[in-house]
Structure formats: structure tokens, C-alpha cells
Amino acid sequence: MTQPSKDDGAKTLERLQSLDRRYHLHSFTDPQALVQAPPFMMETAEGCYVSGQGIRLLDAMAGLGCVNIGYGRKEMVETAASAMEVLSYYHSFAAVSNPTAAALAGKLASLAPEGLNKVFFANSGSEANETLIKLALLYWRRKGQPKKRVIITRDYSYHGSTIATSLLNGNTAMQEEFGLDAHGEVARVMAPFWYRHGGKMNPEAFGLHAARAIEEKIVELGADKVAAVFAEPIQGTMGAIIPPDSYWPEVERICRRHDVLLVADEVVTGLGRTGAWFAQSTYGFKADMMTLAKGLSSGYYPISAAVVSDEIAEVITDRQEIMQHGFTTSAHPVACAVALRNLDVLEKDKLIDRVSNDIGPYFATKLIELEKHPLVGEVRVAGLIAGIELTRNKETREQYPEEFNLGGHVGHAAMIRGVIARPAGNALVLCPPFIIKRGEVDYLVSALYDALDDTLKLMKQQGVWP
Ligand SMILES: Cc1ncc(COP(=O)(O)O)c(C=O)c1O
């Protein structure tokens, strides 16, 4: 076969971009951006790098915080191919299972915090969270308390984009755009976001204050109306908001005191991101239910899990009545095989240990250097997740208006310098693969510093600094 010439390559790219513009409805995309410019085509990936249109980028976001073991691993390809050969598909309805689903459920139960032993499989983080909203309602109904229906959630949270999970999100545009209404069954409280909302309190006092906002809400609504508190241990997409250490143990105490279920959305934090298998152990608390998704297969195949405690499992399965919930591709045999192999890679290569004891501390030490930059108010790091808080004034912690999209400007400048960091309003989020090397961290930090400088220079030229 003759190789296509360079011109053919350009023509192929142009044709694909025009097909994409014409027929592909993108996730979370401003359609006008696609009118103004064609989509960027990502074509290949390996290790910590992604490439497209002749450009190679250090992906400090591991896709969307999911490619924890790195891109393009041959063992993952082989596992998927052989699993597909053996059993390309079967469902899990009506008491049917398959060997990889059974093995993965057992493996997750053995890794999960004590008592979280029953696993439901879905395809995305949204579906796993949606599942737990339903299971929380089912649990209370089966316990004879059907009025316990309100879910407490927090500002800045992100739990997904199905209808029910959108209703939990801190980003209210996700509700307004579609006219969604929770009819009083979702209540939102403050986030443990010390930098923006801590005022003169020290972080530990503020952590307790933010936890008690949950208690106040439970008391206001009546504990007999509240089903669950839904929360990400670290709020990832909205800026990697790392709570003060005092927060989580207090939230757990409050939930126990008022007989409210605590649901940990570990879609981002689960399976090693904070340097422990689960962020629950990093922050010293235990949830009644948790969700896992991104790091479950490192993005090699869509799969997620909703894990519930023995007590909840007992209540929801103790009668002869079909649980009216499930997906065609729940417990997909290939997805489960891929997830098992991904867990195997994490263990064999000691990647979580690497996050907690080697590359994580190095990443933190280097990244903190960015606090010297005039635009950076705070760098927060836990394991290999980090938020870089941007500010107009380091003393007063004043922010630029959201419309200014400061994070977007810095993210764009970083990309020009060969690095992917995710803008989140007045912050940038980093979630690099666990295999990132020290030299790559050095490159990342210097590229970010330069990108901050580029942005500052532009702001000065445009008269918007300070
Ligand atoms: C904490 C958290 N929960 C849930 C989701 C939704 O996951 P998915 O996009 O797989 O539906 C995300 C996605 O970013 C997330 O960050």
C-alpha cells in the first residue's frame, strides 16, 4: 500500500473536520467555537502525551482526569482484544453474570473501605451517581421512611449531566438551560472552599464551619426529609477544591447523628488519585455509598461502579421484588476485563504508592513554586490532583469576573507552550497520569509559569492588570 502524501493527509484532515462540523454534536462545547474554527483532531496518544494535527502535548489532565495509568499500554490492548474474542457481550439482567464482572465486583469489594461490598456496574460517572440517587430513595422507602427524599449537595459540585445528577450540580446553568427543577428535593449548601469563602477564619475552623452548614440544612429541612448528602471528597472539575482536614470527619459525624446517608462521589478521587485507593482514607471518613468511574478503566473502556454498604445492600435486596434499574451494558464483560487489568497495572507497577511517596510529593514541591507568580493566589495539591487559584490581588484574594475567563486565557497560553491544563473559571486544574516523570513535572511547571507570564503581559497590554 502506498503511503498518502502530505497533501493527502491535509485533505483527509480537512474532510474529517468538515464531517465533524456537519454531523457531530459535541459535549460541553460552545457551538460558535466550531463555526469560527474547525475542531482540533486528537489522533494518537502514548504515555503522558497526546498528539494531533502535528502537535504533541503533555497531557497534565490525563484526558478528563481518567487516564491514570497513561495512554497506549499494550497490555490493555491485548486484554480488550482477548476479552472481546471470548465473550464480546452479554447482559446482567435476570440473574445472569459473566466471569469478568464477578471477578471485578469481588476485587472492588476487597479494595473498598470496610463494609462497602456490593457493586453495581454502569458506564459513566453520571450513571453511577444517578444509580445511587435512586438507591438512596429505594433504601429509605424499603425502611418505611418514604419521606426521606431530599439530597443535600454543595456549591461548586459536579456529579454528572443526566437529569438527576445535573440537579445536584453547583453549576446552576446546567439546570437553567433545560428548565430542570428538583421540586425541593435538592438542597445546596456552601463548599469547603477556604481560599474563596474562608474570610478571616483559619482553614481548620472554616472546615468545621462548612461542615456545620450541612447540619444546619438538615435541621432546617427536618432529618425525616433528608435522604443523603452527596459529595466529592475533593471537588475536581470546579477547581480542585481540597477541603481542610477538619471537614470530612465532621461531615461524617453529622450524617450519623441525623441518620442521613453519606455518598462519596469518588469518580475523580477513587483508585489512587490522592495517593490512597480512596480519598475516604486520605481524609479519614467512611461513606455509606460511593461511585467510581474515571480511574476504574483509565479511560480504556467506558465503565463505572456504584458501591453500597452491606447494610444498604441488605435492605434493598431483602424482598422478592425486581430492582427496576439497570443498563444494557451494565457489567459489560469487556469493560470489566479492561478494568481488572487496569487495577492489575496499578498494583504491579505500584502506581498508587508512587503517587503518595514519590511523584506526588515532588509534584507538590515543584507546583508550589507557582505561588511566586503575581497571578497565583494559591496552589492546592493532594496526591496528583491540583488546583491553581488565580487572583487579582494576593492580599484581598479578589477575583477577576468570571466573564473574563482568566483560567481559559492561561490554559490557552499553556497549550501554546505544549501543555494541557484544564481551566475552571478563576482556577486551573491538573490531574496528570500516575506515570508522569520528574522531568515532565519540571517541564509542566516551567511551561505553566511562562503561560502565566504570557497572560499577564497580555493583560498589561490591554490595561486589565491589576
Ligand atoms: C466528581 C465527578 N462525578 C461525576 C462525573 C460524571 O462522570 P461522567 O462524565 O463519566 O458521566 C464527573 C465528571 O467529570 C466528576 O468529575
PDBQT file of the ligand as one rigid body, heavy atoms in Angstrom, charges set to zero:
ROOT
HETATM    1  C1  LIG A 501     -16.817  14.062  40.516  1.00  0.00    +0.000 C 
HETATM    2  C2  LIG A 501     -17.484  13.675  39.238  1.00  0.00    +0.000 A 
HETATM    3  N1  LIG A 501     -18.607  12.946  39.284  1.00  0.00    +0.000 NA
HETATM    4  C3  LIG A 501     -19.230  12.560  38.172  1.00  0.00    +0.000 A 
HETATM    5  C4  LIG A 501     -18.769  12.916  36.932  1.00  0.00    +0.000 A 
HETATM    6  C5  LIG A 501     -19.501  12.489  35.704  1.00  0.00    +0.000 C 
HETATM    7  O1  LIG A 501     -18.829  11.478  35.056  1.00  0.00    +0.000 OA
HETATM    8  P1  LIG A 501     -19.154  11.150  33.514  1.00  0.00    +0.000 P 
HETATM    9  O2  LIG A 501     -18.702  12.318  32.715  1.00  0.00    +0.000 OA
HETATM   10  O3  LIG A 501     -18.382   9.902  33.281  1.00  0.00    +0.000 OA
HETATM   11  O4  LIG A 501     -20.618  10.925  33.424  1.00  0.00    +0.000 OA
HETATM   12  C6  LIG A 501     -17.592  13.664  36.830  1.00  0.00    +0.000 A 
HETATM   13  C7  LIG A 501     -17.050  14.055  35.519  1.00  0.00    +0.000 C 
HETATM   14  O5  LIG A 501     -16.154  14.831  35.380  1.00  0.00    +0.000 OA
HETATM   15  C8  LIG A 501     -16.942  14.070  38.006  1.00  0.00    +0.000 A 
HETATM   16  O6  LIG A 501     -15.846  14.829  37.968  1.00  0.00    +0.000 OA
ENDROOT
TORSDOF 0
